[in-house]
């Protein structure tokens, strides 16, 4: 382990706000050297190989016949020999920010080329234990940051109209499901990144309650807002994937903290989706702000609002109790999410992907690859993502963390506001997106951001699902149901009966 020189020690002190006088510099340097002595033993410590003893049997190849740029890598990673059979024969696409051992993971970034994880993410282990086969690593916005559907491999295209984006950042997963390239897929959702592309590609996308699905083996975006969720063509199939991947994991602090809550519950999701409640027993609370009422920015397009109202009328005619609620703080969710996300992104980048704040398990090989990328290849990262990193750096360095601390406090107030609005309702309802899929050209405009309706579920840690709700001019529209924390069973049951009415 290299000992810092006196000049390097001064610079470290400046960066970390640790003052060192010239008179004591030599003494402090000597003490630093003593503190670091012998610590190289950690670098030589055995790491183990996780649960990936069959890495040598796995295969991967460059994608072929991929007109919408959905796939980063094709692969063949089969089920575990002693699998349960719950997902036997199911082919799964995994967003290329979720580790599959022995298969390249580029994270949508040229800076991460050559990175090959040594262990499976927990969700991948669980999918294989249920009998599924991983057949694709799916494309994404660089490091899952944004919704332009642009990776280092180029622009992803909407399969319903190639002039439009599929949504992001899990665009490749949505395309792969919508076109039948895979049966189901995993995406990640920090501010709507499962639900946005699901809405734009006309499929089902579920963001679970925060902490229900472990994040071990998932490259961090914003750890306090990150989720892994299933994407499928039916509510039942999404529920089956959730059955396989949900549940506490001792390697992931978020899932362990969630498991300690009084309202924690896990399992029975496919059964709930396949035995849905009668609509006469369902109460839906329509969020007025989600329909654009009082919105200062991002108004909901007239056609999307009409499509949503038509769906609500059908649900009411079928017996659902459809109410209207208002959440005054609805628009605050966007700024709160962005403050949290920018600051955590910058801290994660600055720290080379090491989990200094959250603990838990991180693959040492992937972390080392990430650290090399941040130090040596940042110029290869697109300007959009770099601007997010620098915005976070400004929040951390120039404002002393005050905005981040206040954003966490505001998140608690938002949770309380949503709790009040959802009281006695099975789900809150909004259009998933305020418009159909934008054109590729529109999505490239500076300031592009249209996640107003999906962000609140991340900030409030509630489960939310996007369902297909017809089309406008050939492009899909989505209907979003936001459920109560850890009550995915009820949400999926209500989603299944809703899909039957509006689909």
PADO-943146 format. One record per residue (C-alpha): residue in three letters; x, y, z. Coordinates in Angstrom, 2 decimals, padded with zeros to 5 digits. Example, Ala and Ser with C-alpha at 12.3 -4.5 7.8 and 13.67 -1.06 7.14 Angstrom:
<sezas>
SEZA	ALA	012.30	-004.50	007.80
SEZA	SER	013.67	-001.06	007.14
</sezas>
This chain:
<sezas>
SEZA	UNK	000.00	000.00	000.00
SEZA	UNK	001.55	003.27	-001.16
SEZA	UNK	002.34	005.90	001.48
SEZA	UNK	001.34	009.47	000.50
SEZA	UNK	004.06	012.07	000.11
SEZA	UNK	003.89	015.29	002.09
SEZA	UNK	002.38	017.16	-000.88
SEZA	UNK	-000.16	014.36	-001.43
SEZA	UNK	-001.02	014.44	002.25
SEZA	UNK	-001.70	018.19	002.02
SEZA	UNK	-004.00	017.56	-000.95
SEZA	UNK	-005.83	014.77	000.88
SEZA	UNK	-006.34	017.08	003.82
SEZA	UNK	-007.71	019.80	001.56
SEZA	UNK	-010.15	017.43	-000.13
SEZA	UNK	-011.38	015.93	003.13
SEZA	UNK	-011.32	019.15	005.16
SEZA	UNK	-008.64	017.82	007.53
SEZA	UNK	-006.21	020.62	008.39
SEZA	UNK	-002.52	019.75	008.77
SEZA	UNK	-000.02	022.48	009.77
SEZA	UNK	003.43	022.54	008.18
SEZA	UNK	004.99	022.08	011.61
SEZA	UNK	003.23	018.77	012.16
SEZA	UNK	003.24	017.50	008.57
SEZA	UNK	006.21	015.16	008.94
SEZA	UNK	004.88	013.70	012.18
SEZA	UNK	001.42	013.18	010.70
SEZA	UNK	002.90	011.55	007.60
SEZA	UNK	004.84	009.12	009.77
SEZA	UNK	001.71	008.28	011.72
SEZA	UNK	-000.27	007.74	008.49
SEZA	UNK	002.46	005.34	007.38
SEZA	UNK	002.17	003.43	010.65
SEZA	UNK	-001.64	003.33	010.33
SEZA	UNK	-001.39	001.87	006.83
SEZA	UNK	001.29	-000.65	007.71
SEZA	UNK	000.14	-004.24	007.25
SEZA	UNK	-003.16	-003.35	005.61
SEZA	UNK	-002.11	-004.94	002.33
SEZA	UNK	-003.13	-008.22	003.97
SEZA	UNK	-006.71	-007.31	003.07
SEZA	UNK	-005.82	-007.05	-000.61
SEZA	UNK	-004.45	-010.58	-000.47
SEZA	UNK	-007.40	-012.05	001.45
SEZA	UNK	-009.39	-014.82	-000.31
SEZA	UNK	-012.61	-013.59	-001.89
SEZA	UNK	-014.39	-016.86	-002.60
SEZA	UNK	-016.38	-017.51	-005.77
SEZA	UNK	-019.93	-017.09	-004.44
SEZA	UNK	-022.45	-019.45	-005.95
SEZA	UNK	-021.03	-019.52	-009.46
SEZA	UNK	-019.17	-022.83	-009.60
SEZA	UNK	-020.60	-023.49	-013.06
SEZA	UNK	-019.23	-020.30	-014.67
SEZA	UNK	-017.14	-022.37	-017.04
SEZA	UNK	-020.29	-023.98	-018.45
SEZA	UNK	-021.81	-020.64	-019.39
SEZA	UNK	-021.64	-019.12	-022.85
SEZA	UNK	-022.20	-015.69	-024.35
SEZA	UNK	-021.96	-014.03	-027.75
SEZA	UNK	-022.56	-010.73	-029.49
SEZA	UNK	-026.25	-010.17	-030.32
SEZA	UNK	-027.60	-011.01	-033.75
SEZA	UNK	-030.78	-009.87	-035.51
SEZA	UNK	-031.37	-007.03	-033.07
SEZA	UNK	-033.14	-004.27	-035.05
SEZA	UNK	-034.19	-002.23	-031.99
SEZA	UNK	-030.85	-002.51	-030.14
SEZA	UNK	-032.46	-004.35	-027.24
SEZA	UNK	-029.63	-006.73	-026.31
SEZA	UNK	-026.11	-006.04	-025.05
SEZA	UNK	-025.05	-009.69	-024.88
SEZA	UNK	-026.77	-012.95	-025.76
SEZA	UNK	-026.01	-015.74	-023.32
SEZA	UNK	-027.00	-019.18	-022.12
SEZA	UNK	-027.02	-019.47	-018.33
SEZA	UNK	-029.25	-022.35	-017.37
SEZA	UNK	-031.16	-023.23	-014.22
SEZA	UNK	-029.59	-024.75	-011.15
SEZA	UNK	-029.63	-028.55	-011.14
SEZA	UNK	-031.87	-028.67	-008.08
SEZA	UNK	-034.26	-025.92	-009.22
SEZA	UNK	-037.83	-025.74	-007.93
SEZA	UNK	-039.44	-025.73	-011.37
SEZA	UNK	-041.58	-022.65	-010.67
SEZA	UNK	-040.11	-020.90	-013.74
SEZA	UNK	-039.02	-023.97	-015.64
SEZA	UNK	-038.54	-023.25	-019.35
SEZA	UNK	-038.86	-019.47	-018.90
SEZA	UNK	-036.30	-017.40	-020.81
SEZA	UNK	-035.25	-014.23	-018.99
SEZA	UNK	-033.56	-011.02	-020.06
SEZA	UNK	-031.51	-009.31	-017.35
SEZA	UNK	-030.72	-005.61	-017.52
SEZA	UNK	-027.00	-005.22	-018.11
SEZA	UNK	-026.41	-003.54	-014.77
SEZA	UNK	-027.30	-006.75	-012.90
SEZA	UNK	-024.44	-009.23	-012.56
SEZA	UNK	-024.48	-012.60	-014.28
SEZA	UNK	-021.23	-014.41	-013.49
SEZA	UNK	-018.98	-015.15	-016.44
SEZA	UNK	-020.97	-012.87	-018.78
SEZA	UNK	-019.75	-009.35	-019.68
SEZA	UNK	-021.54	-006.49	-017.92
SEZA	UNK	-020.99	-003.17	-019.66
SEZA	UNK	-023.65	-001.10	-017.84
SEZA	UNK	-024.40	000.63	-021.14
SEZA	UNK	-021.04	002.41	-020.93
SEZA	UNK	-017.88	002.26	-023.02
SEZA	UNK	-015.98	002.87	-019.80
SEZA	UNK	-017.01	-000.56	-018.49
SEZA	UNK	-016.03	-002.66	-021.50
SEZA	UNK	-014.22	-005.82	-020.44
SEZA	UNK	-015.91	-006.06	-017.04
SEZA	UNK	-016.95	-009.65	-016.27
SEZA	UNK	-018.58	-010.27	-012.85
SEZA	UNK	-017.35	-013.21	-010.81
SEZA	UNK	-020.66	-013.91	-009.05
SEZA	UNK	-024.37	-013.83	-009.84
SEZA	UNK	-026.56	-011.12	-008.39
SEZA	UNK	-028.94	-012.48	-005.77
SEZA	UNK	-031.91	-012.02	-008.12
SEZA	UNK	-030.11	-014.04	-010.83
SEZA	UNK	-029.34	-016.84	-008.37
SEZA	UNK	-033.02	-016.90	-007.41
SEZA	UNK	-034.25	-016.94	-011.00
SEZA	UNK	-031.99	-019.89	-011.75
SEZA	UNK	-033.12	-021.62	-008.54
SEZA	UNK	-036.68	-021.30	-009.85
SEZA	UNK	-035.74	-023.04	-013.12
SEZA	UNK	-035.38	-020.17	-015.58
SEZA	UNK	-032.62	-019.63	-018.15
SEZA	UNK	-030.90	-016.28	-018.64
SEZA	UNK	-030.70	-015.75	-022.39
SEZA	UNK	-029.87	-012.04	-022.72
SEZA	UNK	-028.25	-009.11	-020.97
SEZA	UNK	-030.48	-006.24	-022.06
SEZA	UNK	-029.46	-002.76	-023.11
SEZA	UNK	-029.90	000.37	-021.00
SEZA	UNK	-029.13	004.05	-020.71
SEZA	UNK	-025.53	004.51	-019.59
SEZA	UNK	-025.20	003.41	-015.94
SEZA	UNK	-029.03	003.39	-015.84
SEZA	UNK	-029.03	007.19	-015.75
SEZA	UNK	-031.81	008.76	-017.80
SEZA	UNK	-034.64	007.87	-020.13
SEZA	UNK	-033.30	008.72	-023.58
SEZA	UNK	-032.64	005.02	-024.31
SEZA	UNK	-029.06	005.63	-025.44
SEZA	UNK	-026.22	003.30	-024.47
SEZA	UNK	-022.63	003.01	-025.64
SEZA	UNK	-024.04	000.67	-028.31
SEZA	UNK	-026.27	003.41	-029.69
SEZA	UNK	-029.92	004.42	-029.73
SEZA	UNK	-032.61	001.93	-028.71
SEZA	UNK	-035.80	002.08	-030.78
SEZA	UNK	-039.45	001.58	-029.93
SEZA	UNK	-040.74	-001.60	-031.62
SEZA	UNK	-044.11	000.07	-032.27
SEZA	UNK	-042.48	002.93	-034.20
SEZA	UNK	-038.71	003.15	-034.74
SEZA	UNK	-038.79	006.95	-034.84
SEZA	UNK	-039.71	006.92	-031.14
SEZA	UNK	-037.81	005.92	-028.02
SEZA	UNK	-038.79	002.83	-026.01
SEZA	UNK	-038.28	004.70	-022.73
SEZA	UNK	-035.51	004.17	-020.24
SEZA	UNK	-033.44	003.32	-018.55
SEZA	UNK	-034.62	-000.32	-018.86
SEZA	UNK	-035.45	000.16	-022.54
SEZA	UNK	-033.74	-003.02	-023.72
SEZA	UNK	-035.69	-005.15	-021.26
SEZA	UNK	-038.99	-003.66	-022.43
SEZA	UNK	-038.16	-004.16	-026.10
SEZA	UNK	-037.04	-007.74	-025.52
SEZA	UNK	-040.31	-008.62	-023.78
SEZA	UNK	-042.54	-006.70	-026.23
SEZA	UNK	-040.95	-008.40	-029.26
SEZA	UNK	-040.92	-011.88	-027.72
SEZA	UNK	-037.14	-012.13	-027.63
SEZA	UNK	-037.47	-013.20	-023.98
SEZA	UNK	-040.46	-014.35	-021.96
SEZA	UNK	-039.85	-011.96	-019.06
SEZA	UNK	-037.13	-009.53	-018.04
SEZA	UNK	-035.65	-007.73	-015.08
SEZA	UNK	-035.24	-003.98	-015.05
SEZA	UNK	-034.12	-001.51	-012.44
SEZA	UNK	-036.21	001.45	-011.33
SEZA	UNK	-034.75	004.50	-009.55
SEZA	UNK	-037.21	007.08	-010.82
SEZA	UNK	-039.53	005.06	-013.06
SEZA	UNK	-037.08	003.09	-015.19
SEZA	UNK	-039.15	-000.12	-015.18
SEZA	UNK	-042.51	001.57	-015.62
SEZA	UNK	-041.57	004.18	-018.25
SEZA	UNK	-040.40	001.72	-020.92
SEZA	UNK	-043.15	-000.73	-019.98
SEZA	UNK	-045.71	001.98	-020.67
SEZA	UNK	-044.09	003.03	-023.95
SEZA	UNK	-043.70	-000.55	-025.20
SEZA	UNK	-047.15	-001.79	-024.12
SEZA	UNK	-046.16	-004.35	-021.48
SEZA	UNK	-046.54	-004.84	-017.71
SEZA	UNK	-043.81	-003.41	-015.45
SEZA	UNK	-043.69	-003.65	-011.65
SEZA	UNK	-041.61	-001.65	-009.19
SEZA	UNK	-041.85	-003.44	-005.83
SEZA	UNK	-041.76	-001.87	-002.38
SEZA	UNK	-038.28	-000.61	-001.55
SEZA	UNK	-036.28	-003.39	000.08
SEZA	UNK	-038.53	-006.27	-000.98
SEZA	UNK	-036.12	-007.38	-003.73
SEZA	UNK	-032.38	-007.50	-002.85
SEZA	UNK	-029.92	-005.22	-004.62
SEZA	UNK	-026.84	-007.41	-004.12
SEZA	UNK	-025.03	-007.66	-007.47
SEZA	UNK	-026.79	-004.62	-008.95
SEZA	UNK	-024.50	-001.72	-009.88
SEZA	UNK	-025.61	001.19	-007.78
SEZA	UNK	-027.41	004.20	-009.23
SEZA	UNK	-029.09	005.76	-006.20
SEZA	UNK	-029.01	003.16	-003.47
SEZA	UNK	-031.83	004.65	-001.37
SEZA	UNK	-034.12	004.73	-004.42
SEZA	UNK	-032.97	001.73	-006.49
SEZA	UNK	-035.33	-001.20	-007.11
SEZA	UNK	-035.25	-004.35	-009.25
SEZA	UNK	-038.55	-005.25	-010.85
SEZA	UNK	-040.09	-007.70	-013.35
SEZA	UNK	-041.31	-006.84	-016.84
SEZA	UNK	-043.68	-009.18	-018.68
SEZA	UNK	-046.63	-009.40	-021.04
SEZA	UNK	-049.07	-010.29	-018.25
SEZA	UNK	-049.61	-009.48	-014.59
SEZA	UNK	-049.46	-013.20	-013.77
SEZA	UNK	-046.02	-013.62	-015.37
SEZA	UNK	-044.68	-010.54	-013.58
SEZA	UNK	-046.05	-011.91	-010.33
SEZA	UNK	-044.34	-015.27	-010.94
SEZA	UNK	-040.99	-013.54	-011.33
SEZA	UNK	-041.59	-011.55	-008.16
SEZA	UNK	-042.31	-014.80	-006.30
SEZA	UNK	-038.86	-015.99	-007.35
SEZA	UNK	-036.79	-012.89	-006.55
SEZA	UNK	-038.48	-011.32	-003.49
SEZA	UNK	-037.37	-011.82	000.09
SEZA	UNK	-034.66	-010.78	002.49
SEZA	UNK	-030.99	-011.29	001.74
SEZA	UNK	-028.36	-010.93	004.44
SEZA	UNK	-025.91	-009.44	001.91
SEZA	UNK	-028.21	-006.45	001.26
SEZA	UNK	-028.86	-004.01	004.13
SEZA	UNK	-031.96	-002.53	002.45
SEZA	UNK	-033.69	-005.89	002.28
SEZA	UNK	-032.75	-006.75	005.86
SEZA	UNK	-034.08	-003.42	007.11
SEZA	UNK	-037.30	-003.96	005.15
SEZA	UNK	-037.71	-007.44	006.63
SEZA	UNK	-037.73	-005.91	010.11
SEZA	UNK	-040.79	-003.74	009.43
SEZA	UNK	-044.14	-004.61	010.96
SEZA	UNK	-045.88	-004.43	007.55
SEZA	UNK	-043.34	-006.64	005.76
SEZA	UNK	-044.81	-009.48	003.74
SEZA	UNK	-043.48	-011.70	000.98
SEZA	UNK	-044.77	-014.40	-001.37
SEZA	UNK	-048.06	-015.55	-002.88
SEZA	UNK	-047.92	-013.10	-005.78
SEZA	UNK	-048.84	-015.33	-008.73
SEZA	UNK	-051.66	-016.85	-006.71
SEZA	UNK	-052.97	-013.35	-005.99
SEZA	UNK	-052.80	-012.38	-009.66
SEZA	UNK	-054.55	-015.54	-010.77
SEZA	UNK	-057.28	-015.27	-008.11
SEZA	UNK	-058.05	-011.55	-008.31
SEZA	UNK	-060.72	-009.81	-006.24
SEZA	UNK	-064.11	-008.89	-007.61
SEZA	UNK	-064.10	-005.29	-008.79
SEZA	UNK	-067.05	-004.55	-006.53
SEZA	UNK	-064.60	-005.04	-003.64
SEZA	UNK	-061.96	-002.69	-005.11
SEZA	UNK	-061.46	001.00	-004.29
SEZA	UNK	-059.32	003.11	-006.60
SEZA	UNK	-058.21	006.66	-005.73
SEZA	UNK	-057.42	008.75	-008.80
SEZA	UNK	-054.70	011.33	-008.10
SEZA	UNK	-055.82	014.61	-009.68
SEZA	UNK	-052.26	015.91	-009.96
SEZA	UNK	-051.32	012.74	-011.86
SEZA	UNK	-053.80	013.76	-014.54
SEZA	UNK	-052.00	017.08	-014.82
SEZA	UNK	-054.38	019.21	-012.79
SEZA	UNK	-052.45	022.19	-011.46
SEZA	UNK	-049.21	021.02	-013.10
SEZA	UNK	-046.73	023.81	-013.68
SEZA	UNK	-044.70	021.64	-016.07
SEZA	UNK	-045.13	018.41	-018.04
SEZA	UNK	-048.88	018.63	-018.57
SEZA	UNK	-050.54	015.35	-019.41
SEZA	UNK	-051.38	015.12	-023.09
SEZA	UNK	-055.06	015.39	-023.84
SEZA	UNK	-055.21	012.00	-025.54
SEZA	UNK	-053.51	010.26	-022.62
SEZA	UNK	-055.86	011.94	-020.14
SEZA	UNK	-058.89	010.90	-022.21
SEZA	UNK	-057.59	007.33	-022.50
SEZA	UNK	-057.15	007.25	-018.70
SEZA	UNK	-060.64	008.63	-018.02
SEZA	UNK	-062.13	006.06	-020.40
SEZA	UNK	-060.39	003.27	-018.51
SEZA	UNK	-061.67	004.66	-015.19
SEZA	UNK	-065.21	004.80	-016.57
SEZA	UNK	-064.97	001.15	-017.62
SEZA	UNK	-063.69	000.19	-014.17
SEZA	UNK	-066.50	002.10	-012.47
SEZA	UNK	-069.08	000.51	-014.78
SEZA	UNK	-067.66	-002.90	-013.83
SEZA	UNK	-068.24	-002.17	-010.14
SEZA	UNK	-065.07	-000.51	-008.83
SEZA	UNK	-065.39	002.34	-006.35
SEZA	UNK	-063.50	005.11	-008.18
SEZA	UNK	-062.72	008.20	-006.10
SEZA	UNK	-060.73	011.41	-006.65
SEZA	UNK	-057.96	012.54	-004.30
SEZA	UNK	-055.52	015.43	-004.30
SEZA	UNK	-051.89	015.35	-003.10
SEZA	UNK	-050.65	018.94	-002.87
SEZA	UNK	-047.02	017.84	-002.53
SEZA	UNK	-047.14	015.62	-005.64
SEZA	UNK	-044.91	017.91	-007.74
SEZA	UNK	-042.29	018.08	-004.95
SEZA	UNK	-041.35	014.44	-005.55
SEZA	UNK	-039.32	015.34	-008.65
SEZA	UNK	-036.94	017.84	-007.01
SEZA	UNK	-036.64	015.61	-003.92
SEZA	UNK	-035.70	012.60	-006.05
SEZA	UNK	-033.19	014.53	-008.13
SEZA	UNK	-031.38	015.99	-005.11
SEZA	UNK	-031.06	012.52	-003.59
SEZA	UNK	-030.09	010.89	-006.86
SEZA	UNK	-027.52	013.45	-008.02
SEZA	UNK	-025.77	013.52	-004.65
SEZA	UNK	-025.68	009.73	-004.28
SEZA	UNK	-024.50	009.30	-007.88
SEZA	UNK	-021.63	011.71	-007.31
SEZA	UNK	-020.64	010.10	-004.01
SEZA	UNK	-020.73	006.63	-005.59
SEZA	UNK	-018.58	007.81	-008.50
SEZA	UNK	-016.13	009.67	-006.25
SEZA	UNK	-015.75	006.57	-004.07
SEZA	UNK	-015.08	004.23	-006.99
SEZA	UNK	-018.20	002.19	-006.34
SEZA	UNK	-017.09	001.12	-002.86
SEZA	UNK	-020.08	000.77	-000.49
SEZA	UNK	-018.70	003.07	002.21
SEZA	UNK	-022.11	004.30	003.30
SEZA	UNK	-024.46	001.38	002.89
SEZA	UNK	-022.37	-001.68	003.66
SEZA	UNK	-023.45	-005.06	002.39
SEZA	UNK	-021.77	-007.12	-000.33
SEZA	UNK	-020.28	-005.72	-003.53
SEZA	UNK	-018.39	-007.92	-006.00
SEZA	UNK	-014.73	-006.84	-005.56
SEZA	UNK	-013.98	-007.44	-009.24
SEZA	UNK	-016.87	-005.28	-010.45
SEZA	UNK	-016.00	-002.58	-007.93
SEZA	UNK	-012.39	-002.56	-009.14
SEZA	UNK	-013.58	-002.26	-012.75
SEZA	UNK	-015.86	000.61	-011.79
SEZA	UNK	-013.06	002.38	-009.91
SEZA	UNK	-010.74	002.09	-012.91
SEZA	UNK	-013.47	003.48	-015.16
SEZA	UNK	-014.12	006.48	-012.95
SEZA	UNK	-010.45	007.39	-012.79
SEZA	UNK	-009.28	006.61	-016.30
SEZA	UNK	-012.24	006.69	-018.66
SEZA	UNK	-014.66	009.39	-017.50
SEZA	UNK	-014.30	011.18	-020.84
SEZA	UNK	-015.92	008.15	-022.49
SEZA	UNK	-019.08	008.64	-020.40
SEZA	UNK	-021.74	010.65	-022.20
SEZA	UNK	-022.17	014.32	-021.38
SEZA	UNK	-025.68	013.82	-020.04
SEZA	UNK	-024.49	011.44	-017.34
SEZA	UNK	-021.43	013.56	-016.56
SEZA	UNK	-023.70	016.57	-016.04
SEZA	UNK	-025.69	014.60	-013.47
SEZA	UNK	-022.48	013.65	-011.66
SEZA	UNK	-021.29	017.24	-011.59
SEZA	UNK	-024.66	018.48	-010.35
SEZA	UNK	-024.31	016.02	-007.48
SEZA	UNK	-020.74	017.13	-006.83
SEZA	UNK	-021.96	020.71	-006.54
SEZA	UNK	-024.65	019.68	-004.05
SEZA	UNK	-022.07	017.86	-001.94
SEZA	UNK	-019.16	020.28	-002.14
SEZA	UNK	-020.76	023.71	-002.36
SEZA	UNK	-023.78	023.16	-000.16
SEZA	UNK	-022.39	020.90	002.55
SEZA	UNK	-025.07	018.25	002.11
SEZA	UNK	-027.86	020.58	003.28
SEZA	UNK	-030.08	019.94	000.26
SEZA	UNK	-029.63	016.18	000.57
SEZA	UNK	-030.51	016.22	004.26
SEZA	UNK	-033.60	018.32	003.59
SEZA	UNK	-034.59	016.04	000.70
SEZA	UNK	-034.59	013.06	003.06
SEZA	UNK	-036.79	014.98	005.49
SEZA	UNK	-039.12	016.02	002.65
SEZA	UNK	-039.37	012.36	001.59
SEZA	UNK	-040.85	011.54	004.98
SEZA	UNK	-043.45	014.27	004.53
SEZA	UNK	-044.29	012.96	001.06
SEZA	UNK	-044.77	009.47	002.48
SEZA	UNK	-047.23	010.86	005.02
SEZA	UNK	-049.12	012.74	002.28
SEZA	UNK	-049.41	009.59	000.16
SEZA	UNK	-050.46	007.54	003.20
SEZA	UNK	-053.31	009.97	003.79
SEZA	UNK	-054.39	009.98	000.14
SEZA	UNK	-054.29	006.18	-000.04
SEZA	UNK	-056.23	005.66	003.18
SEZA	UNK	-058.96	003.05	002.59
SEZA	UNK	-057.97	002.66	-001.09
SEZA	UNK	-056.50	-000.44	-002.71
SEZA	UNK	-054.44	001.64	-005.13
SEZA	UNK	-053.76	005.18	-006.26
SEZA	UNK	-054.21	005.67	-010.01
SEZA	UNK	-052.45	007.89	-012.57
SEZA	UNK	-051.46	007.62	-016.21
SEZA	UNK	-048.02	006.01	-016.14
SEZA	UNK	-046.57	008.61	-018.48
SEZA	UNK	-047.88	012.06	-019.41
SEZA	UNK	-047.48	011.25	-023.10
SEZA	UNK	-046.91	008.42	-025.50
SEZA	UNK	-043.30	007.65	-026.41
SEZA	UNK	-041.47	010.80	-027.55
SEZA	UNK	-039.57	010.84	-030.80
SEZA	UNK	-035.87	010.14	-030.72
SEZA	UNK	-035.26	013.78	-031.67
SEZA	UNK	-037.44	015.15	-028.84
SEZA	UNK	-035.78	012.88	-026.31
SEZA	UNK	-032.39	014.35	-027.21
SEZA	UNK	-033.42	017.88	-026.27
SEZA	UNK	-031.68	019.47	-023.24
SEZA	UNK	-033.76	019.23	-020.09
SEZA	UNK	-035.74	016.24	-021.33
SEZA	UNK	-037.48	014.73	-018.31
SEZA	UNK	-040.99	013.31	-018.27
SEZA	UNK	-041.06	011.12	-015.17
SEZA	UNK	-043.45	013.25	-013.12
SEZA	UNK	-045.97	010.44	-012.46
SEZA	UNK	-043.54	007.59	-011.77
SEZA	UNK	-041.05	009.30	-009.45
SEZA	UNK	-043.41	009.61	-006.44
SEZA	UNK	-043.56	005.82	-005.88
SEZA	UNK	-039.76	005.70	-005.61
SEZA	UNK	-039.58	008.58	-003.14
SEZA	UNK	-042.40	007.15	-001.01
SEZA	UNK	-041.14	003.53	-001.31
SEZA	UNK	-044.53	002.26	-002.51
SEZA	UNK	-045.03	-000.54	-005.03
SEZA	UNK	-046.32	000.55	-008.42
SEZA	UNK	-047.26	-001.23	-011.63
SEZA	UNK	-047.77	-000.03	-015.20
SEZA	UNK	-050.46	-001.77	-017.25
SEZA	UNK	-051.18	-001.46	-020.99
SEZA	UNK	-054.10	000.90	-021.61
SEZA	UNK	-054.65	000.89	-025.35
SEZA	UNK	-052.86	003.01	-027.93
SEZA	UNK	-052.85	006.49	-029.41
SEZA	UNK	-051.72	006.82	-033.02
SEZA	UNK	-050.20	003.36	-032.80
SEZA	UNK	-048.19	004.04	-029.63
SEZA	UNK	-049.04	002.39	-026.30
SEZA	UNK	-050.49	004.21	-023.29
SEZA	UNK	-049.92	003.02	-019.72
SEZA	UNK	-052.10	003.06	-016.62
SEZA	UNK	-050.28	003.14	-013.28
SEZA	UNK	-051.55	001.64	-010.01
SEZA	UNK	-049.63	002.59	-006.84
SEZA	UNK	-050.18	000.20	-003.96
SEZA	UNK	-049.52	000.10	-000.25
SEZA	UNK	-046.08	-000.86	001.09
SEZA	UNK	-045.43	-004.63	001.11
SEZA	UNK	-048.98	-005.32	-000.07
SEZA	UNK	-047.95	-006.50	-003.53
SEZA	UNK	-050.42	-009.35	-003.28
SEZA	UNK	-053.36	-006.95	-003.19
SEZA	UNK	-051.79	-004.69	-005.81
SEZA	UNK	-051.21	-007.57	-008.23
SEZA	UNK	-054.71	-008.92	-007.70
SEZA	UNK	-056.21	-005.50	-008.39
SEZA	UNK	-053.84	-005.05	-011.36
SEZA	UNK	-054.94	-008.38	-012.87
SEZA	UNK	-058.65	-007.55	-012.73
SEZA	UNK	-057.94	-004.01	-013.95
SEZA	UNK	-055.97	-005.34	-016.92
SEZA	UNK	-058.89	-007.58	-017.85
SEZA	UNK	-061.16	-004.52	-018.02
SEZA	UNK	-058.90	-001.93	-019.69
SEZA	UNK	-056.56	-004.11	-021.74
</sezas>
